[in-house]
Amino acid sequence: MPPTLANGKICYVEIPATDVGGSADFYGKVFGWRIRRRGDGSMAFDDSVGEVSGTWVTGRPPSGEPGLLLYVMVNSVAATLDAIRAHGGEVVQPIGVDAHEVTARFRDPAGNVIGLYEQPGSL
């Protein structure tokens, strides 16, 4: 099924990386993103529901401090934090900091800070 096409939809993300293969491996294993090679040989991804795609880019500093902050929806923030640690990431904000929400933040192996969000009872 093709992704939803609509005005204003977020559709593409560029994630800074120092090791594109390592970052692809991390996101594939932690989130189940589909990793693919483009015709030019560069690595790209599609999220686990096929709605957002993107790539890893070198030569840009990581987003190490929250400014614009991307959140990834997960079935369980707790289980995802375990997977993040197991695959070389670091927890930078544990569960419980954002009152009334199940969230956390992590740093990926390249140094980017990204949020996690668990929708209560819906996944």
Steps between C-alpha positions, in 0.01 A plus 500: 500500500649841408553764768233758573546802274371820657593866518701566816598137568855441625643262243882500501773519766876547463689366802865604552735201523871438534465135390201460267509119512516500879210745526294297253567186704401678826168636369416178319555288811346739755194616303459249220555763231542354152850583377556522127767603250412760242611480140797725580608262779403724790308356795142601569221388732126468521341506844324192632162602354629631166385857560834681547823447313842653526872455496813547706731786407866553580672834540235643732531526875265278700195656661640446849283752682122513463396784274270354242434162659375198308301234691462140387180320603565160657296220657701520823741777595655277768570214257630741237744655749635150567549449124665842467752415773563157348583653161732781607262784588474689827198609705512877562152551648335208679132417509302718739641847433207613281203484737191320366689366197710187449809644336877484518794631299808321373825579323571283198854375427568811285400737782149605390242546777160359406183447701284193554124512548264223611131551423315372806295191416496549124791294370 
